[in-house]
Structure formats: structure tokens, C-alpha cells
């Protein structure tokens, strides 16, 4: 593996693993940025940047609280809402194959599912689901395991069905009439996962595996279903639930996030995914253009397309990516418009505003950086 540190190219053996005794060199710009993120309170941090002529990795912190155990080299983690880009990619592939249309309504594919309290699936299109302009209430706040330490302990192994989750969202009136505003809602992507199942006859998880994970060789990426553990090397995840004291939340039945946030992956696999996506390997040009045509997303402070955000770069222009967060793991991943340079960073704790800002700074600096 070749890692660029500053202007010097250093070659490491493939088996090299960071240890608590072998402190990384802060001359590396990426390592400096990772240390800054760690100093905001993150327990562990891992970042990886790839380009045609470089592969740069940096770590800070530990894999578990109150230990000297180093962050794992190819650590797996819950990617949270970065899952939405996978789901949108599958939908757009089906559109490109002529199996469905972005202008199809939810009611066409899922009769009676989005109905009640002013919700009307006949007025909501697939495009609006992927774009977060459907107005459907976000189901996330309805999940006890995501709201408090007591809720997590009581329900971390609970299984939800997609129908049950959408039913929870239907208890609430829509946030607005479809297509008139923008509001982030995990329920949009749960419905999209249900539509994938209806169109293909296969589960959302199976379609993601067959269409993305296997073709790209993402060997450390999985759709865990109801299985609560992270298999293979991983750091522990911690959540404070607003109390200031983090608890270990690594084990979680993530069925409440099917289609919207349940995938487990690594920084390396996510970099490969983003590079393939923007490099044109997963979508035909027409569907690629649909995904990357963005509109203002005021809640996020960025622009949003179909399962992919457009974020300004400090050096001018923009990149595409997605933030992800699911109990104890937070990530940002992104890629330049040509798919040539990718960056992924994740932390193993809630991360406050300072952590998020530091992660965004890393993304901007690394995707602006040129290597000689």
C-alpha cells in the first residue's frame, strides 16, 4: 500500500496495522485532520482517501473506551443514512431497465400503504420519495431504541417490519403537500425499499447484494437484516442520548432502518462504491443525471438529488456524498464529480456540532487536495 504523507511517498507492507505504541506521524495532513476530529470528543476516528495515484489512511483514538486497543485497520461500522444512496441506486437501475418510472405513484405499487391522516400515496411519486419532497413524517423519532438509553436497552433486539414502520409514520399528518417543500424523512426510503421488493419480487437486501455489493466486490459490506451484531473487525459504538455519558450501543437489530440506514460497511468499501457510482459503473447516463440533479435542502444546508447530496467545496465547485448516522456511528463519505477522488471518515460516538464540522472540514480539504 502506498500512502502519501505531505510530499513524501511512503510504502508500507500490506499487513501494517496501527498500534497504540506506534503513534501516527502528524506531518500527514489527513492524520492532522483525524486528530482534530478526535479532539472534539469522538472515541475513535478512521478516514480513508483514494485517488488514481494514492491511498491514504489515518486513525485516531481507540476501538473501545478506557482501553488502548487501536482502531481496526478495516473496521466495519453501521453507515446509517449513507444507505440511502444504495437504495436510490437500485431504484434508478430499475428505472433504467424500464421496470418502473420515477413518476410512478406510491399507490400504483403499494395500494393502501400510504394512506390516512391526510397522507395519500396516489399523490406521491417515487421521485419525491428519493428526493425527500413527499411530505411523509419521519419515522425515526417513533423508535424507542433510538431515543434514550432505557429505550435502547429495552428494544435493541426488537424486529420491525417495513409495514409496521410506515404505519407509525401514518399516525401523523404529512409535513406538507407532496412536491411543495423539502424535509428529510427516513420513511421515504423504507417505502422505497418496499417498492423495490414489489417491482422485483426480491427483498431490498437481496437486490442491494446482487446489484451493488457483489458486482463491486464489496466484501466487507452487508445488509444484516435482524442480526444485531457487527461481524468481523470493528470498533465499539457509543451513544449518549443527550446525557453527556456514552453507553455501548454496538449491538442493534437495525430492522427499523431497512432501506434507510441499516447497511454495515467499511471506509474502503464505501470509497469503492462512491467511485463506481460517480464513475458511471452503476447507472446509465440518464439515471446518473437524475441522481445528481439537486435542489436546496435547507435542513441539511446542502443541495439534494436522489439519495445523494451535493456539498460545496472550499476550493470551489462541489462534491457528491451522504452523511450517515445510526446509534454510535457517524460517517461522511463523498466523491468528486468525475469519480476520481473519494473520501470517507467515520467516528464511533454521537459527535456533537464540533465533530460534524471537523468531519466536513476533512471532506472538503481532502477532496480539494491534489497529489503529485
N, C-alpha and C positions, 0 to 999 in steps of 0.2 A: 504494500500500500504506500502511495506517495502522498505526503502531507506537506502543504506549503506553509511555512511559518515566516511571516514577513516576506522578505525577498529571497529567502533561502529554502531550497528544496531538501527535505529530509526524508530518507527512505526508512521505513520501519518494517520489520518482519510481520507477516500476516497474523502471527499469534500474539503480537504485542498487546497487552491489556493494561490499562491504567491501574495503579495500585495506590493505596493510601501512602506508602512510603515514597513512591516516585511522583513527586509533585510536577504537574504540567508547567511548561515554561510560559510565563506571561508575556513574552515577546510576541507570541502569536496573537494577531488581532481577534480571531474568533475566540480564543481562550480568554482574552481580556473581557470580551462581552459576556461570555458564560459566567465568569466570576462576578461580574456586575449583577447579573440576574440572581445568582446565589446569594449575594449580599442583601437582596430585597426580602429575604426570608424563605426562599424555596429550600426544601430539604435536599433535593438532588436536581441536577440540570444536565441535559445532554443535547448537543447540537451537532448537526452534520450538514455539510455543504458540498455539493458536487457540481462539476462543470466538465467540459470535454478534456481539460488538462489537469484537473485537480480533484482530490477527495480529502476534505479537511474535517476532522472530528475533534470535539472538545467536551470535557466533562468537568463538573464541579459538585461539591457536596458528597453525600453518601447515599447508599441504596436503602438505608433504614435509619431511623432516628436513633441517636445515642449509641451508634456503632461506628467503627472505622471501615466498614465494608464499602468498597468503591462502587460507583455506578457501573452497571454491567455494560460491556462493550456493545452488544447488540440487544439491548434491553427492550422487551416488549411492554407496551402500555396501551391503555384504553384511549383511543384517538378522539372520542366524543364526536362533536358535530362535524369534524372533518369527514366522517362517514357520509355526510350528505352529498359530497362530491361523487362518491362511488355510486350512490343511489341515482343521482341525476345522470350520471354517465350511462347506467343501464337503461334508464328511460329513454335517453336520446338515441342509444343504439337501436332500441325497439322502434322508435320513430323513423330512424334511417332505414330500417328494414321494412317499413310500411305496415307494421303490425298495430300501430296506434298513431295518434296525432297529438300534438301539443294543445290543439284546440278541442280535443275531446273533453266532455264534461265528466266530472266525478260520477254523476248519476248514471252515465252510459255504462261504466264499468262496475260500479258498486251501488246498485239500486238500493235506496233507502238507508244507506250507511251514514251519509252526512245529511241529517235532517233533524229538525226540532229546535225550539228556542230561536227561531229566525234563521237558522242555518239551512241552506238549500244547495245540495250538491249539483242540481241542474244548472246553477248559475256560476259554478266554479270550474275552471278549466285546469287541465294538467299543467299548463304553463304557469298558472297562478299558484299552484302548489309549490312548484320548484322555485318560483320567484319570491315566495312569501308575500304575495298580494291577494291571498284568498280570504283573509279576514278570520280564519278559523282560530279559535282560542288555543293558546299554548298549553299542552297537557303537562309539561314539566312541573309546574307548581302543585299539581294534584298528586304527586308521587311522594309518599311519606319518607321513603328511604333517601330521597334527595334533599329533604328539608331540614332534618335535625338528627342529632346523634341517636336519640331514642328511636326515631323513625327508621334510621339505618339499621340499628341493632334488631329491631322487630321485623323488618321486612326486606332485609338484604337478599334473602333467598326466595322471595316471592316471585311467582311467574305471572306475567301479564300476557294476554292475547292482544293482537292489534285491534280487534273489535272492541275489547274492553277499554282500551286506551282511547279510541275515537269516541266511545260512549262517554267517557269522562269529559272530553272536550265539548261534546254536545250538550252537556249540562249548562253551558254558558252561551249567551248570545254571541254572534260574531263581533269582532272588534270594529269592523266596518264592512260596507258593501264590497263584494269581490271586485278587484281591479281599481279601487279608488284610493288606496293607500298602501303603505308597506309596514309589516310588523312580523318579526321573527317568531315562528311557531314550529316546534318540533312535530306537532300533529300533522303538519303538511307532509312531512316525509314518512310518517307512519302510514298515511293514506296512500302516498306514492308507492310504498312497499307493497301494500295490499293490491294496488293496481298491477304492479309487476307480476304478482302471483296470478291474478285473474287473466292477464294477457298471455302469459307463457305456460301456465299450468305448473310451473315450478316455484319453489319458495324464493323469497327475496335473497336469502342466504345462498342458495344454490346458484342463482343467476349471477350474483356477485362473484362467486368462486369460478364459475365456468367462463364468464365473460371478461373478468379483470384479473383475479388473483392467479389463476393457473396460466393464462397466456403470457402474463408479465413475469412469471416465476417469483411471485412474492411469497417466498417460503415461510416467512415469519408473520404472515398476515392471516387472520382468521375471523370468522363470524361465529362467536361462541354460543349463540342461542341462549339456553337457560343455564349453561355450565358456569359456575361462579368464580372459578379460579383462573389465573393467568398462567398458562403452562410455559415452561422454558425460562430462560434468564429474564428477570425483571426486578425493578426496584419497587418498594412498598409505596402505596399511595396514601396520602393523608388529607383529611378534610376537617376544618374547624367549625363549620356551620355557623360562622359569625361569632363564635365564642372566644376566639384567640387561642384555643387549645386544640391542636390537631389530634385526631384519633386515626388509627389504621383502618382504611376503608378498601383495602385491596380486593377483598372478596366481594363480589356483587353479581347477582343474576341480572344481567343487563337487558332482559326482555322488554323492559319499559322503553327501550331506545331502539327497537328494531327499525331499520331504515334511516334513523335519525342520528344515532350516536353509539352503536354497540360494537363496532369493529375494534379488534386488537391488532396492532401492527408495530413496526419499528421505524426509527428515523430513516434508516437505509431504504426500507420498502416504500415508505411514503415519498421519498425523493424519486425513486424509480417510477412510482405511479404518476406524480406530477409531471415529470419529464416526458413520459409517454403520452399523457393527456394533451399537454400543450404542444408536444412534438408531432401530433397528428396520428398517433398509432392506435387510438381507441375510438375516435369519432370521424365520420366523414366531414368534409369541409362545411357543408350546410349546417350540420348539427354542432360542429365546433363554433361556428359563428353565433348560433342561438345561445350556446352556453356562455359565451364571452361578451354578449351584448348586455350591458349593465344599466342599472338605474339607481338613483340615490337611495341609500338605506340609512336614514337618519339615526336609527337606534345604534347602529354599528359605527357610524362615522366614515363609511366607505361607500362604494358602489357595489351592487349585487346583480349577478346574472342568474343563471340557472344552476344552483348548487355550487357556485364559485363566486368569491368576492374579488373585486378589483381594488387594489390598495395603492395609494400614491408612493412613489419612491423619492427619497430625499435628493437624489441626483437628477430628478426629472423623469417624467413618464410614470409607469405603473407596473405592478406585477399582479399575478392571479394566485389566489390561495384560499385558505379557510382556517379559522380558529376552531379549536376543539377543546371541550372540557367535559369530563364526566367523573365525578367524585374522586378527588385526589390526584387527578392527572390533567394537566393543561398543555395544549400544544398550539403552535403556529407553524404552518407549512406553506410554502409558496414557490413560484416558478416564474422566470422571465417569460415574456410573451412568445419567444421563439422556442421555449422548452429547453434551452441550452444550460441554464444555471438554476439549480434548485437549492432550497434551504429548509430545514426542519429543526425546530427546537421544542423540547418538552420539559416540563417541570413536574415534580412529584409532590405537590401540595396545592392548596387552593390558589395561592398567589393573589395578592391584592392589586391595586391600581399600579403601584410601583413595579411589580413583577410584570404585569401586562405591558407597561410602557417599555421596560427594558427588553422584553422579548420582541416587541415591534421594532425597537431600535436595531437589534441584532439582524432581524429580517431585512430591514432597509439597507443597512450597511453592507451586509453580505451579498445581497442581490444587486447592489450597485458596484461592488468591487470587481475590478478586472485583474486577471492573473497574467503574468508574463512568463 
